[in-house]
Amino acid sequence: DGPFRHLAMARVPGDCLAIVERRAHRDSVHPGPTREVSFDCLACGACCVDNEVQLFDDDVARLRAGGRGELAKRPYARRRDGKLVLVLTRTKRCKQLGEDNRCGIYSVRPAACRDFPVASECCLFSREDALGLVDGE
């Protein structure tokens, strides 16, 4: 309810607390949003570029149950530093991301993809880093 409706809450790690406090203080001078932005994931797909999606046991089970168990094996996934991660294309795009920016495994996508928060700082960073789009352009 109220101004925080639909916002997620997360514990801030101690080493990040100062950063979060500075940003909260910086933004507290504004009574509300400073502009209106719109995000169309199908026009973007930046979160699926140059990322590292780790596959956990639940993800592998979901892929298998959805008939896509092969995606948890080579050439689609590999072990890196002891973690099972999805492999990217040579252009650093997720192999499951179509040219139309639609996910080819959307119904069985890994938790990291399911939980990625649209319009979050992670989203904004991905848009700027991968596509050169700044703050919701």
N, CA, C and O of each residue as an XYZ file, in Angstrom:
548
protein
N       0.833     -1.195      0.000
C       0.000      0.000      0.000
C       0.875      1.255      0.000
O       2.060      1.199      0.329
N       0.291      2.351     -0.363
C       0.994      3.625     -0.296
C       2.051      3.798     -1.370
O       2.014      3.122     -2.399
N       3.006      4.714     -1.130
C       3.994      5.035     -2.163
C       4.949      3.887     -2.481
O       5.627      3.921     -3.508
N       5.014      2.876     -1.624
C       5.936      1.765     -1.856
C       5.241      0.557     -2.471
O       5.846     -0.509     -2.579
N       3.992      0.704     -2.872
C       3.261     -0.394     -3.480
C       3.995     -0.889     -4.724
O       4.467     -0.091     -5.534
N       4.085     -2.177     -4.865
C       4.723     -2.866     -5.995
C       6.245     -2.789     -5.978
O       6.885     -3.241     -6.928
N       6.838     -2.237     -4.939
C       8.294     -2.218     -4.862
C       8.767     -3.421     -4.057
O       8.124     -3.829     -3.090
N       9.875     -3.969     -4.459
C      10.466     -5.091     -3.731
C      11.411     -4.540     -2.666
O      11.949     -3.441     -2.803
N      11.598     -5.299     -1.631
C      12.538     -4.916     -0.587
C      13.628     -5.970     -0.529
O      13.374     -7.163     -0.691
N      14.837     -5.510     -0.295
C      15.962     -6.440     -0.185
C      16.919     -5.909      0.872
O      17.062     -4.699      1.050
N      17.567     -6.825      1.564
C      18.568     -6.452      2.547
C      19.794     -5.916      1.802
O      20.258     -6.523      0.836
N      20.301     -4.797      2.250
C      21.470     -4.187      1.622
C      22.717     -4.706      2.326
O      22.835     -4.577      3.545
N      23.660     -5.297      1.568
C      24.903     -5.754      2.192
C      25.638     -4.580      2.838
O      25.593     -3.458      2.333
N      26.307     -4.841      3.944
C      27.003     -3.797      4.687
C      27.973     -2.990      3.850
O      28.093     -1.779      4.038
N      28.678     -3.651      2.913
C      29.660     -2.924      2.107
C      29.004     -2.038      1.047
O      29.697     -1.265      0.386
N      27.681     -2.134      0.872
C      26.964     -1.312     -0.102
C      26.090     -0.254      0.566
O      25.532      0.605     -0.116
N      25.968     -0.306      1.869
C      25.055      0.572      2.592
C      25.343      2.046      2.339
O      24.410      2.823      2.131
N      26.595      2.445      2.351
C      26.945      3.856      2.138
C      26.494      4.325      0.753
O      26.029      5.455      0.603
N      26.627      3.476     -0.246
C      26.206      3.830     -1.608
C      24.701      4.047     -1.640
O      24.222      5.038     -2.190
N      23.953      3.116     -1.048
C      22.494      3.217     -1.038
C      22.049      4.459     -0.274
O      21.140      5.163     -0.715
N      22.673      4.732      0.852
C      22.312      5.917      1.634
C      22.585      7.201      0.857
O      21.774      8.127      0.892
N      23.728      7.269      0.147
C      24.033      8.458     -0.661
C      22.993      8.652     -1.753
O      22.547      9.775     -1.988
N      22.604      7.578     -2.419
C      21.606      7.692     -3.496
C      20.231      8.063     -2.950
O      19.507      8.844     -3.567
N      19.871      7.510     -1.803
C      18.583      7.857     -1.191
C      18.573      9.330     -0.803
O      17.579     10.023     -1.024
N      19.668      9.811     -0.229
C      19.759     11.220      0.142
C      19.715     12.103     -1.100
O      19.005     13.109     -1.125
N      20.467     11.731     -2.122
C      20.500     12.486     -3.380
C      19.096     12.613     -3.962
O      18.692     13.690     -4.401
N      18.363     11.517     -3.962
C      17.048     11.508     -4.601
C      15.933     12.031     -3.710
O      14.823     12.257     -4.192
N      16.197     12.229     -2.425
C      15.152     12.665     -1.498
C      14.702     14.101     -1.748
O      13.651     14.499     -1.247
N      15.458     14.886     -2.502
C      15.061     16.260     -2.784
C      13.895     16.327     -3.758
O      13.264     17.374     -3.900
N      13.606     15.220     -4.427
C      12.512     15.188     -5.395
C      11.261     14.616     -4.733
O      11.317     13.546     -4.127
N      10.132     15.321     -4.844
C       8.905     14.826     -4.220
C       8.338     13.590     -4.922
O       7.484     12.899     -4.366
N       8.798     13.316     -6.110
C       8.322     12.164     -6.872
C       9.228     11.955     -8.064
O      10.340     12.481     -8.097
N       8.769     11.195     -9.044
C       9.600     10.957    -10.227
C       9.957     12.267    -10.927
O       9.155     13.200    -10.960
N      11.148     12.326    -11.477
C      11.575     13.534    -12.183
C      11.234     13.470    -13.669
O      11.286     14.480    -14.370
N      10.892     12.301    -14.130
C      10.454     12.137    -15.522
C       9.722     10.812    -15.636
O       9.813      9.954    -14.758
N       9.008     10.665    -16.716
C       8.304      9.417    -16.964
C       9.099      8.622    -17.992
O       9.465      9.148    -19.043
N       9.361      7.374    -17.690
C      10.096      6.522    -18.621
C       9.282      5.273    -18.898
O       8.425      4.878    -18.108
N       9.562      4.677    -20.009
C       8.871      3.459    -20.404
C       9.920      2.445    -20.840
O      10.896      2.794    -21.504
N       9.714      1.199    -20.464
C      10.669      0.150    -20.804
C       9.952     -0.938    -21.588
O       8.970     -1.513    -21.119
N      10.447     -1.209    -22.771
C       9.908     -2.270    -23.612
C      11.017     -3.299    -23.784
O      11.944     -3.103    -24.570
N      10.913     -4.385    -23.048
C      11.959     -5.408    -23.071
C      12.192     -5.976    -24.467
O      13.317     -6.347    -24.802
N      11.144     -6.049    -25.285
C      11.313     -6.601    -26.629
C      12.044     -5.637    -27.557
O      12.544     -6.045    -28.606
N      12.108     -4.379    -27.183
C      12.870     -3.413    -27.971
C      14.286     -3.267    -27.431
O      15.101     -2.536    -27.994
N      14.576     -3.967    -26.336
C      15.853     -3.782    -25.653
C      16.677     -5.070    -25.637
O      17.556     -5.253    -26.479
N      16.402     -5.957    -24.690
C      17.151     -7.203    -24.554
C      18.534     -7.036    -23.961
O      19.328     -7.977    -23.985
N      18.848     -5.856    -23.426
C      20.195     -5.596    -22.903
C      20.558     -6.522    -21.749
O      21.729     -6.858    -21.573
N      19.573     -6.936    -20.964
C      19.874     -7.809    -19.823
C      20.340     -9.187    -20.290
O      20.877     -9.959    -19.495
N      20.141     -9.499    -21.556
C      20.544    -10.793    -22.116
C      21.846    -10.691    -22.894
O      22.195    -11.601    -23.646
N      22.566     -9.590    -22.716
C      23.830     -9.360    -23.413
C      24.943     -9.250    -22.385
O      24.818     -8.533    -21.393
N      26.031     -9.967    -22.630
C      27.234     -9.911    -21.790
C      26.901    -10.130    -20.312
O      27.347     -9.387    -19.437
N      26.109    -11.165    -20.066
C      25.707    -11.485    -18.699
C      26.277    -12.833    -18.291
O      26.877    -13.535    -19.104
N      26.089    -13.181    -17.050
C      26.441    -14.522    -16.588
C      25.239    -15.067    -15.845
O      24.953    -14.656    -14.720
N      24.537    -15.994    -16.477
C      23.367    -16.603    -15.855
C      23.776    -17.945    -15.278
O      24.094    -18.889    -16.002
N      23.757    -18.005    -13.955
C      24.104    -19.249    -13.271
C      22.862    -20.125    -13.194
O      21.765    -19.657    -12.889
N      23.063    -21.413    -13.477
C      21.979    -22.385    -13.380
C      22.086    -23.126    -12.057
O      23.102    -23.757    -11.766
N      21.035    -23.045    -11.265
C      20.966    -23.762     -9.996
C      20.180    -25.054    -10.203
O      19.607    -25.270    -11.271
N      20.153    -25.904     -9.197
C      19.455    -27.184     -9.303
C      18.001    -27.011     -9.716
O      17.498    -27.777    -10.539
N      17.311    -26.006     -9.152
C      15.912    -25.755     -9.517
C      15.779    -25.382    -10.991
O      14.817    -25.774    -11.650
N      16.746    -24.624    -11.505
C      16.723    -24.233    -12.908
C      16.887    -25.454    -13.814
O      16.172    -25.610    -14.803
N      17.842    -26.314    -13.456
C      18.089    -27.524    -14.246
C      16.841    -28.411    -14.221
O      16.456    -28.970    -15.248
N      16.213    -28.540    -13.056
C      14.990    -29.345    -12.940
C      13.871    -28.746    -13.801
O      13.128    -29.485    -14.447
N      13.745    -27.421    -13.816
C      12.723    -26.751    -14.629
C      12.986    -26.984    -16.118
O      12.057    -27.241    -16.883
N      14.254    -26.895    -16.525
C      14.607    -27.143    -17.924
C      14.251    -28.574    -18.317
O      13.675    -28.808    -19.380
N      14.595    -29.529    -17.456
C      14.287    -30.947    -17.745
C      12.787    -31.173    -17.826
O      12.302    -31.825    -18.750
N      12.048    -30.633    -16.854
C      10.590    -30.815    -16.829
C       9.931    -30.189    -18.058
O       8.887    -30.652    -18.517
N      10.549    -29.137    -18.582
C      10.028    -28.466    -19.767
C      10.529    -29.060    -21.073
O      10.287    -28.508    -22.147
N      11.234    -30.194    -20.979
C      11.736    -30.843    -22.190
C      12.958    -30.186    -22.794
O      13.263    -30.413    -23.965
N      13.666    -29.375    -22.019
C      14.853    -28.680    -22.527
C      16.076    -28.954    -21.661
O      16.912    -28.071    -21.466
N      16.181    -30.169    -21.142
C      17.286    -30.552    -20.277
C      18.650    -30.400    -20.919
O      19.649    -30.229    -20.221
N      18.703    -30.462    -22.243
C      19.994    -30.338    -22.939
C      20.628    -28.970    -22.714
O      21.837    -28.816    -22.887
N      19.831    -27.976    -22.332
C      20.364    -26.628    -22.126
C      21.251    -26.518    -20.889
O      21.931    -25.510    -20.699
N      21.246    -27.549    -20.052
C      22.109    -27.564    -18.864
C      23.432    -28.268    -19.158
O      24.222    -28.516    -18.247
N      23.673    -28.591    -20.440
C      24.905    -29.278    -20.849
C      25.567    -28.504    -21.984
O      24.977    -27.594    -22.567
N      26.808    -28.887    -22.282
C      27.492    -28.308    -23.443
C      26.712    -28.619    -24.703
O      26.160    -29.716    -24.793
N      26.630    -27.759    -25.653
C      27.315    -26.476    -25.816
C      26.538    -25.284    -25.241
O      26.946    -24.136    -25.422
N      25.435    -25.546    -24.557
C      24.592    -24.461    -24.051
C      25.016    -23.946    -22.675
O      24.771    -22.787    -22.341
N      25.646    -24.800    -21.887
C      26.083    -24.423    -20.538
C      27.460    -25.025    -20.292
O      27.854    -26.002    -20.928
N      28.178    -24.418    -19.355
C      29.497    -24.946    -18.992
C      29.807    -24.576    -17.556
O      29.160    -23.711    -16.965
N      30.806    -25.245    -17.005
C      31.261    -24.955    -15.643
C      32.291    -23.830    -15.701
O      33.233    -23.863    -16.493
N      32.086    -22.840    -14.843
C      33.050    -21.747    -14.715
C      33.201    -21.461    -13.227
O      32.230    -21.113    -12.555
N      34.399    -21.603    -12.722
C      34.674    -21.392    -11.289
C      33.731    -22.214    -10.415
O      33.270    -21.751     -9.372
N      33.455    -23.432    -10.853
C      32.605    -24.330    -10.086
C      31.117    -24.106    -10.251
O      30.315    -24.844     -9.678
N      30.729    -23.093    -11.030
C      29.313    -22.791    -11.236
C      28.908    -23.222    -12.643
O      29.697    -23.122    -13.582
N      27.679    -23.698    -12.780
C      27.128    -24.021    -14.091
C      26.488    -22.757    -14.648
O      25.550    -22.230    -14.051
N      26.979    -22.260    -15.788
C      26.477    -21.014    -16.365
C      26.095    -21.222    -17.823
O      26.652    -22.081    -18.507
N      25.146    -20.430    -18.287
C      24.765    -20.462    -19.696
C      25.898    -19.887    -20.535
O      26.594    -18.964    -20.110
N      26.073    -20.434    -21.717
C      27.099    -19.985    -22.655
C      26.512    -18.901    -23.545
O      25.357    -18.990    -23.960
N      27.302    -17.882    -23.839
C      26.871    -16.799    -24.718
C      27.385    -17.040    -26.132
O      28.283    -17.854    -26.347
N      26.810    -16.327    -27.089
C      27.299    -16.394    -28.469
C      28.600    -15.599    -28.568
O      29.017    -14.966    -27.598
N      29.236    -15.630    -29.727
C      30.475    -14.853    -29.922
C      30.240    -13.356    -29.747
O      31.151    -12.620    -29.370
N      29.008    -12.907    -30.023
C      28.681    -11.484    -29.862
C      28.194    -11.167    -28.450
O      27.696    -10.073    -28.187
N      28.344    -12.143    -27.541
C      28.013    -12.010    -26.121
C      26.521    -11.907    -25.837
O      26.126    -11.403    -24.786
N      25.691    -12.378    -26.757
C      24.253    -12.451    -26.512
C      23.920    -13.836    -25.984
O      24.608    -14.806    -26.302
N      22.880    -13.933    -25.186
C      22.403    -15.237    -24.730
C      21.992    -16.050    -25.953
O      21.341    -15.532    -26.859
N      22.369    -17.311    -25.975
C      22.027    -18.169    -27.118
C      20.522    -18.359    -27.274
O      20.057    -18.752    -28.343
N      19.755    -18.082    -26.216
C      18.303    -18.270    -26.268
C      17.562    -17.004    -26.679
O      16.342    -17.029    -26.842
N      18.282    -15.900    -26.850
C      17.665    -14.631    -27.236
C      17.540    -14.558    -28.748
O      18.541    -14.588    -29.464
N      16.313    -14.461    -29.228
C      16.081    -14.385    -30.670
C      16.390    -13.002    -31.214
O      16.569    -12.053    -30.450
N      16.452    -12.887    -32.523
C      16.698    -11.592    -33.166
C      15.597    -10.588    -32.835
O      15.817     -9.378    -32.885
N      14.410    -11.096    -32.495
C      13.288    -10.234    -32.119
C      13.302     -9.898    -30.626
O      12.339     -9.334    -30.108
N      14.380    -10.239    -29.944
C      14.567    -10.041    -28.500
C      13.583    -10.845    -27.659
O      13.344    -10.507    -26.500
N      13.019    -11.884    -28.216
C      12.159    -12.785    -27.449
C      13.005    -13.947    -26.954
O      13.876    -14.452    -27.663
N      12.731    -14.357    -25.730
C      13.451    -15.467    -25.122
C      12.913    -16.778    -25.674
O      11.709    -17.030    -25.636
N      13.802    -17.601    -26.182
C      13.409    -18.886    -26.749
C      13.022    -19.917    -25.711
O      12.451    -20.954    -26.047
N      13.328    -19.642    -24.442
C      12.992    -20.587    -23.368
C      12.220    -19.869    -22.257
O      12.351    -20.219    -21.084
N      11.437    -18.888    -22.616
C      10.784    -18.025    -21.641
C      10.031    -18.804    -20.562
O      10.123    -18.461    -19.383
N       9.301    -19.829    -20.937
C       8.491    -20.559    -19.951
C       9.339    -21.377    -18.971
O       8.868    -21.723    -17.887
N      10.573    -21.684    -19.341
C      11.446    -22.471    -18.458
C      12.738    -21.720    -18.121
O      13.709    -22.335    -17.681
N      12.757    -20.424    -18.320
C      13.970    -19.615    -18.113
C      14.474    -19.733    -16.675
O      13.693    -19.963    -15.751
N      15.782    -19.574    -16.498
C      16.392    -19.676    -15.165
C      15.891    -18.590    -14.207
O      15.361    -17.563    -14.629
N      16.070    -18.840    -12.929
C      15.630    -17.901    -11.888
C      16.265    -16.522    -12.063
O      15.603    -15.507    -11.844
N      17.529    -16.475    -12.451
C      18.192    -15.176    -12.630
C      17.455    -14.327    -13.662
O      17.369    -13.107    -13.519
N      16.931    -14.960    -14.685
C      16.181    -14.247    -15.720
C      14.775    -13.903    -15.228
O      14.270    -12.813    -15.499
N      14.153    -14.815    -14.515
C      12.804    -14.585    -13.968
C      12.796    -13.420    -12.988
O      11.849    -12.634    -12.949
N      13.855    -13.316    -12.201
C      13.898    -12.345    -11.112
C      14.534    -11.011    -11.497
O      14.576    -10.094    -10.676
N      15.027    -10.885    -12.722
C      15.707     -9.647    -13.114
C      14.698     -8.493    -13.083
O      13.701     -8.539    -13.802
N      14.935     -7.469    -12.272
C      13.950     -6.396    -12.103
C      14.008     -5.345    -13.208
O      14.996     -4.622    -13.341
N      12.948     -5.270    -13.993
C      12.844     -4.273    -15.056
C      12.907     -2.878    -14.445
O      12.277     -2.616    -13.420
N      13.658     -1.994    -15.066
C      13.813     -0.591    -14.679
C      14.643     -0.414    -13.402
O      14.716      0.690    -12.862
N      15.264     -1.485    -12.922
C      16.137     -1.388    -11.747
C      17.471     -0.773    -12.166
O      17.712     -0.533    -13.350
N      18.327     -0.523    -11.189
C      19.656     -0.011    -11.537
C      20.423     -1.020    -12.378
O      21.215     -0.634    -13.238
N      20.194     -2.317    -12.137
C      20.839     -3.347    -12.962
C      20.360     -3.233    -14.407
O      21.157     -3.332    -15.340
N      19.075     -3.028    -14.583
C      18.493     -2.874    -15.921
C      19.066     -1.632    -16.601
O      19.501     -1.687    -17.751
N      19.062     -0.510    -15.876
C      19.589      0.730    -16.446
C      21.060      0.586    -16.819
O      21.486      1.066    -17.870
N      21.843     -0.080    -15.952
C      23.261     -0.294    -16.255
C      23.412     -1.153    -17.511
O      24.223     -0.839    -18.382
N      22.639     -2.228    -17.608
C      22.716     -3.107    -18.783
C      22.370     -2.342    -20.051
O      23.033     -2.497    -21.077
N      21.332     -1.518    -19.980
C      20.926     -0.728    -21.157
C      22.032      0.229    -21.583
O      22.313      0.375    -22.772
N      22.658      0.881    -20.603
C      23.719      1.825    -20.933
C      24.964      1.108    -21.441
O      25.566      1.524    -22.430
N      25.348      0.026    -20.759
C      26.571     -0.695    -21.103
C      26.450     -1.399    -22.451
O      27.367     -1.320    -23.268
N      25.340     -2.083    -22.696
C      25.194     -2.879    -23.902
C      24.692     -2.090    -25.098
O      25.092     -2.352    -26.232
N      23.805     -1.112    -24.844
C      23.159     -0.414    -25.955
C      23.433      1.088    -26.020
O      23.044      1.751    -26.982
N      24.100      1.621    -25.000
C      24.357      3.056    -24.990
C      23.131      3.885    -24.665
O      23.136      5.097    -24.882
N      22.063      3.255    -24.141
C      20.849      3.971    -23.764
C      20.984      4.457    -22.328
O      21.328      3.676    -21.441
N      20.717      5.731    -22.091
C      20.913      6.310    -20.773
C      19.584      6.690    -20.137
O      18.795      7.435    -20.718
N      19.341      6.160    -18.918
C      18.201      6.539    -18.074
C      16.867      6.551    -18.817
O      16.154      7.555    -18.819
N      16.548      5.446    -19.434
C      15.218      5.296    -20.001
C      14.991      5.951    -21.348
O      13.843      6.126    -21.755
N      16.055      6.319    -22.054
C      15.883      6.930    -23.386
C      15.115      6.005    -24.292
O      14.870      6.339    -25.451
